[in-house]
């Protein structure tokens, strides 16, 4: 079975979950609702998920929305049915060229594996259209597909480029997801711009983990986004990316500080925790933080007293740069 944490993802918070938990226990104690509004793969919301607690998850990328639905949404599904389809997909022999193999075969995957991935994706679409699958079952299968190909992709952990060498044998295998249905009772999952969603929700604890720099997640994970949406757009360039202009995050642009200030101003919550690392000016220009510490403090201080907690950690990077002295900072605000 795949756990929610078993996907490679830039900036994931697996390594500091206990650190975040320590801050919440010391500064907040008990709480009834938690919003992870820049969820990514959803590991933070999943960590605090509990039968007596509401978790609100959100991400702008559709691939992450699908995964969040699969792992955290309380919708009903037939686990036996899903497992049977996974078994069928694993045994499938695909020989026909398709959209996925034409664009990504012999690049990110062997041609054989790429044909299989494209065929499975098309079958999932047909099964859903014919009502053989409900939405939750569709999302579980798509998440399993995404997690499965992410484990074997001919990359260094993202899809900005593929490794230009002969592709060694790739063992493709889908697996069922590890879903804790008992904990998912009151959860919500959204696929929205965080600054729009913040105006429509309320929670006890608001956790913020926005993009830090100019590296757009829709660029790094365009292949999985393309596969998840399955609109079969024209792709271009060596990396075979599609037009992602509508998926660009404001938090990776010059307007990041303004967007952050708007988010804090409109948050309806009791506590805010912001994860923001200390890359500062030590990386290349694309890695440098878009929001300065002064801007963070200015925006958060408008709502109450801010505390800053810091922990050393080893980050998952693209493999091009190494920063041994990374620190994760968590800015904590008790909203006045």
N, C-alpha and C positions, 0 to 999 in steps of 0.2 A: 504493500500500500504506500501511496505517496502522502507524506505529511506536508502541511502548508509551507513549511520552511525549506522544502527540498527543491527550490528553484534558485538558480543563480540570478542575482539582481543587484545592480549598483546601489550602494547606500543602504542596503538592507540592515535591519536593526537586530538581527538574531543575537549578536554578540553582546548587546547592552540591554536586553530585556530585563534582566535581574536588576540592573542599575536603575532603570525607569521605575521598576516595581518598588525598589527601596525608597525612592523619592516620594512616590505616591503613599506608601505606608507611613512614612515619617511626617509628611506634610498634610495629608488628606485623611487617611484612614478609610472608612467605609464610603462607598458611593454606589449609586444605582444605575448610572448610565455613563457611557464612554463613547466619544466620537473620535474616530481615526480618519480625519478628513483628507489626508494625502496617503491613502493606505498602501499603495504599491501592491505587493503580494499579500498583504494583510496579516503579517506575523504579529504585529503589536496588538491589534484588535483581538486576534485569536488567543493571545497570551492572557488577556483579561476577560475572555469570554466565560460566562457563567450562567447557569440556569436562572438565577435571580438578578441578572444584570442585563441591560440592553446595550448592545454594541451597534453603533452606527458606523458603517464603513463606506468609503467613497474613493473613487479614482477616476481620473479623466480618460485613461486608456481603457478601451473596451476589453482587451485581453485580461486586464486585472479585474475589471467588473465581473467578467465571466468566472474567474477564479474565486472572487469573494462570494459570489452567489453559490458556487459549488460547495465551498467549505463552511460558510457562515449563515446563509439564508435559511430560514425555517420552513421553506416550501417542502411539500411531501414528494417522495420519489420511491421507485421500486429498485432497491439495491440489487436484487437477483437479476432483474432485467438488464441493468447496466453492466453487471459482471459478465453476463452472457454475451453482450455486444462486444465488450472488451476482448473476450476470448475469440470471438469471430474475427475481429479486426486484426488481432495478433496472428491468426492463421491465414489471413488473406494473402493471395499472391497477385500482385498488380503488375500488368505488363504494358498497359496503354499509357501513352504520353498524356499529360494533363497540365493545367495552368501552373501548378506548383512545381512539377518536374521540369517544365520548360524554362522556368525562371530561376529555380534554386538548385536543380540537380547538377551534380558535378561542380558545385560551388560550396554550399553549406552542408550538403548531404550527397551521398552517392546517388547515382541516377536511380538505382533500384529502390532505395529507401525513399527518395523524393516521390517516385511514382506511387508508392504505397501511402505516403502521407496525404498526397492530393486525393487519392481515391477514397481514403477513410473520411477526409473532410467533406467530400461530396456526398458520401453515404449518410453522414450525420445530418447534413442539411435535408436530404430527402426523407429521412426517418422523422425528422421534426415536422416537416411540411405535411407529411401523411398522418400526423398525430400518433405515430408509433412511440414517440418520445414526448414527455412534457418538458417545460422550460428548464427545470432543475436537472433532469436527466441529460438533456442536451448540454448543459453547462458542465456537468460532471465529466462527460465524455470529452468535451473540448479542452477542459483543464487537464485531464489525463493525457490527451494528445500533446498539448503544449509542454507539459512537464517531461513527457517522454522524449520529445525531439530536442528539448533544451539540454538533456543529458548527453546527447551524442553529436550535437551540432559542431561543425568544423570551424569553431571560433574560439576566442579567448574569454568567452562569457557574455558577449553581447554581439549585435549584428551590424555594427558599423562597418565591418569588413569580415571576410572569411580568410582562413589560412590558405595561402596559395601553394599548396603541396598536394601530392597525390593523397586522396582520401583513403585512410585505412578502413578496414571492415567495420561497419557500424551495426551494432545489435539493437534494433528497434523493438521495444516492448512497452505496451501500455499497461498501466496498473490501476486498480481501484483506489479511490482517495480515502484517507482516514478522516471521516466526518463524525463529529460528536453531536448527534442530533439532540441529545438531552440538554445541551447548553445553548442551542440556537433559538430558543422559543420566542424571544421578543426582538430579535435583531432586524436591522434594516440595511439594505445595500443600495448604493447610488452610483450613477455614472454621470457626474456633473462637474462643472467648474466650481471649485471650492468657494470662491467668493460669491457665487450665486446661491449655493446650497446653504451657506452659513446664515443667510437671512431667513431660512425656512425651518431650521431645526433648533432644538434646545437640548442641553445635556449637562450633567454634573461636571465631567472632565472632558476637556477638549485637548486632544493631542495633535500637534502640528509637526510634520516632517516634510516640508516643501523641498523642491529641487534647490540645490545650493548655488549652482553655477550655470554657465551657458550651455552645458551639455544637455540637450533635450532627450528625454526618455523615449519619445516617439521615434527618434533617430536610432537610438541604441537597440530598440526592440521592434523595429518596423516589420520584420518578418513575422513575428508572432501576432502583431496587430493585424497584418494583412490576412494571415491564416484565420484569425478569430472573426474578423468582419466578413471575409469571404465574398467580397464584392468584385474580385478579380480585376483590379485597376491595372493600367499600364505602369510598368516599372522602368527605372532608368539608372544609369551609372553602373560602376563596377559592383557596388553593393546591392543593386537591384531594389532600390527604395521606391515607394510610391509617394504621391503628393500628400504631405503631412501638414500642410499649412494650417489646417483647422484644428490640429492637435497640439500646437505649440503652447507651452506653458508660459504665462506672464512672469512666473517666478524665475525663469531663466533669461529674462530680457532686462533692459534698462529700467523698466517700470516695476521691478520686483519690490522695491521698498514701498512704493505707493500702494501696490496690491496688498502687501503685508499689513500696512497700516489700516487699510479698509477692512481686512479680515478681522483684525483685532477689535476694531471699533464696533463691528456688527455681531460679534460673538455673544450668544446668549448662553452663558455657562457660569459655573462657580469657580472653576480652576482652569488654567491653561498651562500646558507643558509644551515647550518648543525645543525640538532637537535641531541643533545647528553646529556643524563641526568647525574646527579652527584652522582650515586651510589658509585663510588670510591671503597673503601675496606669495606664498611659497611654491605654488604650483604654476603651470603655464597659464596664459591668459584665460583659456576656456575653463580652467579649474577654479579660478579665484571667485570667492563668495560674492554674490550679487547684492546681498544686504549686509551692511556693516554692523558691528556690535552696537555702535552709537545709535544707528537707526532702529535696531531691535529694541534697545532700551527705551528710546524715545516713544515708540509706539506702545509698548507694553506698559510703561509707567503711567500712561494716561488712564489705565484701568485699575491700577493698584500697585502694591509693592512687589518688586521682582527680586528673586533669588537666582543665583547661577550655580549649578553643580557641574563638576567636570570629572571625566573618567578617560584614562588612556585606553586605546584600543587599536587593533589591527584591522584596517578597512579592506573590503573587497574592492579592487580597482580594475581598470581595463587591462592591466598588465604592462602599461607603458611607463608608469611612474611609481616610485616608492617613497612613502613618507612614514618613517618608523616612529615618529613622535606625534602621530595623530591623536587628537583628543575629541571626544564627543562632549559637547556642552548641552545641558538641558536648562533652559530658562524657565523658571517656575513663577507663575503669577496667581495669587489669591485675589480674584476679582472683587473689587470693592463694591 
